[in-house]
Amino acid sequence: KNQVEQSPQSLIILEGKNCTLQCNYTVSPFSNLRWYKQDTGRGPVSLTIMTFSENTKSNGRYTATLDADTKQSSLHITASQLSDSASYICVVSKGGGNKLTFGTGTQLKVEL
Amino acid sequence: DAEITQSPRHKITETGRQVTLACHQTWNHNNMFWYRQDLGHGLRLIHYSYGVQDTNKGEVSDGYSVSRSNTEDLPLTLESAASSQTSVYFCASSESGLEIGELFFGEGSRLTVL
């Protein structure tokens, strides 16, 4: 069964600190992996999309990594801000299958 | 700026009633999608459309229907609302198909079925 597992489920960090969110997947064949940010009460917004050949991609203070061999991805947030408080969702696209599998998200809270 | 809007943002209805959630996008995207989001589940695809007059079932389509009469709109209809359909519904659009296309989501419609 194609799955996307995210860890941790939730995380609290102090403003200014860094953090790393994890995503493991079993989706096969693999096409691409995406990270979305979803603020409370809002729709998800795309942060990055990575294909098989890309192992690092940055978007401001967000850096995503991909290891297609081990089927793992991480999202690293640098110098966190209060506005980073949100759910971060990992999404894997199946090759040739026209299907996206969504993880359940990591709920991040950044505190003063 | 192009956008995708959903209405209503919040709705409470009773079991057995018909409900329609509206989705309107100004991106001029051919591809539009409806997802539901529930605690403990990732977003799940209900229906999708790759163009006018095209509609397709997703993984959780039972009890839902869509129609696509123009490029901008994909309304989602619950024929006879059930308590199991209490959820947050998101509409999305993309320029390309699901495999490679970046999805642009609406703000969501929270539906409560009593």
Interface residues (C-beta under 8 A of the other chain):
Chain A: V4 S31 N32 R34 G41 R42 G43 P44 V45 S46 I49 I89 V91 S93 K94 G95 G96 G97 N98 K99 L100 T101 F102 G103 T104 G105
Chain B: G40 H41 G42 L43 R44 L45 F90 A92 G97 L98 E99 I100 E102 L103 F104 F105 G106 E107 G108
